[in-house]
Amino acid sequence: MKKFMKACTLSLAALGALTFFQTEGAHAAAQPKEPVIAKAPIMNKVITVNRTLPVGSSIAVSLPASQIHVSGATYAIQLDQTAPNFTWIRAVQRGSVTVSYYNSLGELVINYITVR
């Protein structure tokens, strides 16, 4: 009987030790970990386009004319806003013009236009 009691005591101690280590491991695993997310640096993109247009041709832009910046030989093109958010860039004379604007993704679009 003593051997039986000793065996029961040892088995209960072993079972308790296993339960203790299992709960400790489960407790550590149950703690929420902060997700590691690699974030790319925020950079503004610039898109450059070189275009050669013959006199009389045009380019459509889905922006109001007030959001389009024109520099260079501004006499070479004409901006015609036909709707609240739609503008035609028409080539009217020979010259080089830089037309820039921000698109819907927030990217700066620079058009280097040569009118021939």
WOCOR-V55001 format. One record per helix or strand of 3 or more residues. SS is the DSSP state (2 for helix, 1 for strand). FROM is the first residue (numbers start at 0). TO is the last residue. Records with the same first field share a line. If there is no record, write none. Layout:
# WOCOR-V55001
SS = FROM-TO ; FROM-TO
This chain:
# WOCOR-V55001
2 = 1-29 ; 64-66 ; 73-75
1 = 45-52 ; 57-60 ; 68-71 ; 76-82 ; 85-90 ; 94-101 ; 107-114
